[in-house]
């Protein structure tokens, strides 16, 4: 197959994307969105910081 043939007749994947949309791209974007949401949901840094501040100001008979 020559370069001319390739440019004249797009591969089936290109035609499918034109007809149906880019499902792999949509899946990647959805997965990235879920990863961002999970990172926010699982970010306990504020809770840890508050606990550290609380412990730093707590009374200790041995400290």
C-alpha positions as CSV (number, residue, x, y, z in Angstrom):
1,X,0.0,0.0,0.0
2,X,1.4,3.4,-1.0
3,X,1.1,6.7,0.8
4,X,-1.4,7.9,-1.9
5,X,-3.7,5.0,-1.1
6,X,-3.6,5.7,2.6
7,X,-4.5,9.4,2.2
8,X,-7.3,8.7,-0.3
9,X,-8.9,6.0,1.8
10,X,-8.9,6.6,5.5
11,X,-8.6,3.5,7.7
12,X,-11.7,2.0,9.2
13,X,-10.9,3.5,12.6
14,X,-11.0,7.0,11.1
15,X,-14.4,6.4,9.5
16,X,-15.8,4.9,12.7
17,X,-14.6,7.9,14.7
18,X,-16.4,10.2,12.2
19,X,-19.6,8.1,12.3
20,X,-19.8,7.1,15.9
21,X,-17.4,9.4,17.8
22,X,-14.1,8.6,19.5
23,X,-15.1,6.1,22.2
24,X,-11.6,5.4,23.5
25,X,-11.0,9.2,23.9
26,X,-14.3,9.6,25.7
27,X,-13.4,6.6,28.0
28,X,-10.0,8.1,28.8
29,X,-11.5,11.5,29.6
30,X,-14.1,9.8,31.8
31,X,-11.5,7.8,33.6
32,X,-9.4,10.9,34.2
33,X,-12.4,12.7,35.6
34,X,-13.1,9.8,38.0
35,X,-9.5,9.8,39.1
36,X,-9.6,13.5,39.8
37,X,-12.8,13.1,41.8
38,X,-11.4,10.1,43.7
39,X,-8.2,12.1,44.6
40,X,-10.4,14.9,46.0
41,X,-12.6,12.5,47.9
42,X,-9.6,10.6,49.3
43,X,-7.6,13.7,50.3
44,X,-7.5,13.6,54.0
45,X,-4.8,16.2,54.3
46,X,-7.1,18.8,55.9
47,X,-8.3,16.3,58.5
48,X,-4.7,15.3,59.3
49,X,-3.6,18.9,59.6
50,X,-6.5,19.6,62.0
51,X,-5.7,16.6,64.1
52,X,-2.0,17.6,64.3
53,X,-3.0,21.1,65.4
54,X,-5.3,19.6,68.0
55,X,-2.7,17.3,69.3
56,X,-0.1,20.1,69.4
57,X,-2.3,22.2,71.7
58,X,-3.5,19.3,73.8
59,X,-2.4,19.0,77.5
60,X,0.0,16.3,78.3
61,X,1.2,15.5,81.8
62,X,4.3,13.9,80.3
63,X,5.2,16.5,77.7
